Amino acid sequence: MRPISYSRATDTATAVAAVSADPTSDFLAGGTTEIDLLRQNVLHPRRLVDINGLPLTGIETTPEGGLRIGALARMSEVAASPTVRERFPLISQALELGASAQLRHMASMGGNLLQRARCSYYRDAVSPCNKRDPGTGCSAVEGFSRGHAVLGTSEHCIATHPSDVAVALMAVDARVHTLGPQGERAYEFDDFFLPPGDSPHREHPMEHGELITAIEVPAMPLARHSLYLKVRDRESYEFALVSVAAAVSVVDGTIADVRVALGGVATKPWRARRVEDFLIGARVNRGNFAQAARVELIEARPTRMNAFKIELAQRAVVRALETLTDGDGDGDGDGGVHGDAHGDGDGSGRSPA
Ligand SMILES: Cc1cc2nc3c(=O)[nH]c(=O)nc-3n(C[C@H](O)[C@H](O)[C@H](O)COP(=O)(O)OP(=O)(O)OC[C@H]3O[C@@H](n4cnc5c(N)ncnc54)[C@H](O)[C@@H]3O)c2cc1C
């Protein structure tokens, strides 16, 4: 039995002051991660500051056509928002494909970004795990690693980031707004998730006591034509083996703009910038999609159990892009790279130095 004190915050400044003053305290939102891990002896807060009464709810549209999603907006509410569905279908789909209906009603958007790894060694309080107990080693590297990451790994940690919606938000250049002991801050989404490197226990650049207040999604007309594809071991209530968030615009059979991010394969929501660089200006066809996906996965480092994710991720990228561009291609059915699609002389998609 461990005693835990519980209080309800009524304003954001008091919540930040309470948690930042006490290193053994945590914020509590929906509790679907925090309480699970507390029960499993993985997290050991002595004090929980309940933030559910704070005015951080709601989904607003910005004058430019973007979104400002309150940190306490529930996953189900954001998924069902007509504006989100219309302007950012990939966000809505990523949310609907996550967890279960009951969990989505409980779980907040801020908590979703800060959910913890689903690595079974991390969640087993007695296994060595650098993320949970720094310096104890990574049990997954030589252990059961079928679901683990192939991109962004280090010798100290290969756990994937489990959030679905974070992958969609990564694709659309979201920003995370916070209030901490030093005041307000805004993080670019890619900077908000730290790769494990030598310190896998440090997952975000935030200070202890820094509160996520909102997620900002910039206007992106391209995102109206977007999707989230999730590949998993069973059709519902399961984390991704591989997922792809993608948005594409095509002009006369050529890709004018594209955004792609991957989930289930990396230690953080993974922006597939190599796919994007390769495809902008390329013709719409399967060969180009496949080549772009290969280029992204070149640096994948699989374990003996998860090499299948490399092929699966490539196929998922192709499927997502084909689904989005169905009917936009040149229709010659050859499925091959069209000569030097980028005019760069080597088919690499990179400009000559
Ligand atoms: C069985 C199960 C299946 C799931 N399946 C999926 C899935 O398929 N896809 C998916 O994406 N997710 C899935 N999840 C994860 C779920 O989405 C998260 O647990 C949930 O989003 C966390 O939100 P919460 O409000 O409950 O956070 P909490 O549990 O309250 O908090 C999570 C962490 O974030 C901190 N925190 C919360 N809000 C803030 C804030 N505003 N500022 C600073 N810190 C904060 C807390 O201190 C805590 O450390 C699943 C969860 C379960 C239990």
The ligand as an SDF file (V2000), in Angstrom:
LIG
                    3D

 53 58  0  0  0  0  0  0  0  0999 V2000
   -6.2290   -0.8520  -23.2960 C   0  0  0  0  0  0  0  0  0  0  0  0
   -5.7160    0.4020  -23.9540 C   0  0  0  0  0  0  0  0  0  0  0  0
   -5.6200    0.4640  -25.3380 C   0  0  0  0  0  0  0  0  0  0  0  0
   -5.1460    1.6260  -25.9470 C   0  0  0  0  0  0  0  0  0  0  0  0
   -5.0430    1.6700  -27.3170 N   0  0  0  0  0  0  0  0  0  0  0  0
   -4.5510    2.7900  -27.9140 C   0  0  0  0  0  0  0  0  0  0  0  0
   -4.4100    2.8670  -29.3260 C   0  0  0  0  0  0  0  0  0  0  0  0
   -4.7370    1.9370  -30.0610 O   0  0  0  0  0  0  0  0  0  0  0  0
   -3.9100    4.0280  -29.8510 N   0  0  0  0  0  0  0  0  0  0  0  0
   -3.5550    5.0900  -29.0770 C   0  0  0  0  0  0  0  0  0  0  0  0
   -3.1000    6.1030  -29.6020 O   0  0  0  0  0  0  0  0  0  0  0  0
   -3.6520    5.0280  -27.7400 N   0  0  0  0  0  0  0  0  0  0  0  0
   -4.1440    3.9210  -27.1450 C   0  0  0  0  0  0  0  0  0  0  0  0
   -4.2300    3.8570  -25.7880 N   0  0  0  0  0  0  0  0  0  0  0  0
   -3.6520    4.9300  -24.9840 C   0  0  0  0  0  0  0  0  0  0  0  0
   -4.6540    5.9890  -24.6390 C   0  0  0  0  0  0  0  0  0  0  0  0
   -4.9880    6.6960  -25.8070 O   0  0  0  0  0  0  0  0  0  0  0  0
   -3.9680    6.8910  -23.6020 C   0  0  0  0  0  0  0  0  0  0  0  0
   -3.8780    6.1430  -22.4050 O   0  0  0  0  0  0  0  0  0  0  0  0
   -4.7240    8.1580  -23.3610 C   0  0  0  0  0  0  0  0  0  0  0  0
   -4.8050    8.9290  -24.5370 O   0  0  0  0  0  0  0  0  0  0  0  0
   -4.0610    8.9820  -22.2670 C   0  0  0  0  0  0  0  0  0  0  0  0
   -4.8770   10.1070  -21.9970 O   0  0  0  0  0  0  0  0  0  0  0  0
   -5.3880   10.3610  -20.5270 P   0  0  0  0  0  0  0  0  0  0  0  0
   -6.1630   11.6260  -20.5490 O   0  0  0  0  0  0  0  0  0  0  0  0
   -6.0990    9.1690  -19.9710 O   0  0  0  0  0  0  0  0  0  0  0  0
   -3.9930   10.5970  -19.7880 O   0  0  0  0  0  0  0  0  0  0  0  0
   -3.5330   10.2880  -18.3080 P   0  0  0  0  0  0  0  0  0  0  0  0
   -3.4360    8.8310  -18.0800 O   0  0  0  0  0  0  0  0  0  0  0  0
   -4.3300   11.0780  -17.3300 O   0  0  0  0  0  0  0  0  0  0  0  0
   -2.0860   10.9200  -18.3820 O   0  0  0  0  0  0  0  0  0  0  0  0
   -1.0770   10.3500  -19.1620 C   0  0  0  0  0  0  0  0  0  0  0  0
    0.2380   11.0460  -18.8010 C   0  0  0  0  0  0  0  0  0  0  0  0
    0.2300   12.3710  -19.2780 O   0  0  0  0  0  0  0  0  0  0  0  0
    0.3260   13.3230  -18.2070 C   0  0  0  0  0  0  0  0  0  0  0  0
   -0.6180   14.3740  -18.5840 N   0  0  0  0  0  0  0  0  0  0  0  0
   -1.9270   14.2230  -18.9010 C   0  0  0  0  0  0  0  0  0  0  0  0
   -2.4250   15.3900  -19.3630 N   0  0  0  0  0  0  0  0  0  0  0  0
   -1.4190   16.2940  -19.2990 C   0  0  0  0  0  0  0  0  0  0  0  0
   -1.2980   17.6760  -19.6690 C   0  0  0  0  0  0  0  0  0  0  0  0
   -2.3170   18.3710  -20.1650 N   0  0  0  0  0  0  0  0  0  0  0  0
   -0.0920   18.2800  -19.4960 N   0  0  0  0  0  0  0  0  0  0  0  0
    0.9690   17.5980  -19.0060 C   0  0  0  0  0  0  0  0  0  0  0  0
    0.9170   16.2950  -18.6560 N   0  0  0  0  0  0  0  0  0  0  0  0
   -0.2640   15.6520  -18.8100 C   0  0  0  0  0  0  0  0  0  0  0  0
   -0.0060   12.5650  -16.9430 C   0  0  0  0  0  0  0  0  0  0  0  0
    0.6900   13.0700  -15.8210 O   0  0  0  0  0  0  0  0  0  0  0  0
    0.4570   11.1590  -17.3000 C   0  0  0  0  0  0  0  0  0  0  0  0
    1.8420   11.0200  -17.0610 O   0  0  0  0  0  0  0  0  0  0  0  0
   -4.7480    2.7300  -25.1570 C   0  0  0  0  0  0  0  0  0  0  0  0
   -4.8790    2.6790  -23.7660 C   0  0  0  0  0  0  0  0  0  0  0  0
   -5.3440    1.5300  -23.1600 C   0  0  0  0  0  0  0  0  0  0  0  0
   -5.4580    1.4970  -21.6530 C   0  0  0  0  0  0  0  0  0  0  0  0
  1  2  1  0
  2  3  1  0
  2 52  2  0
  3  4  2  0
  4  5  1  0
  4 50  1  0
  5  6  2  0
  6  7  1  0
  6 13  1  0
  7  8  2  0
  7  9  1  0
  9 10  1  0
 10 11  2  0
 10 12  1  0
 12 13  2  0
 13 14  1  0
 14 15  1  0
 14 50  1  0
 15 16  1  0
 16 17  1  0
 16 18  1  0
 18 19  1  0
 18 20  1  0
 20 21  1  0
 20 22  1  0
 22 23  1  0
 23 24  1  0
 24 25  2  0
 24 26  1  0
 24 27  1  0
 27 28  1  0
 28 29  2  0
 28 30  1  0
 28 31  1  0
 31 32  1  0
 32 33  1  0
 33 34  1  0
 33 48  1  0
 34 35  1  0
 35 36  1  0
 35 46  1  0
 36 37  1  0
 36 45  1  0
 37 38  2  0
 38 39  1  0
 39 40  1  0
 39 45  2  0
 40 41  1  0
 40 42  2  0
 42 43  1  0
 43 44  2  0
 44 45  1  0
 46 47  1  0
 46 48  1  0
 48 49  1  0
 50 51  2  0
 51 52  1  0
 52 53  1  0
M  END
$$$$
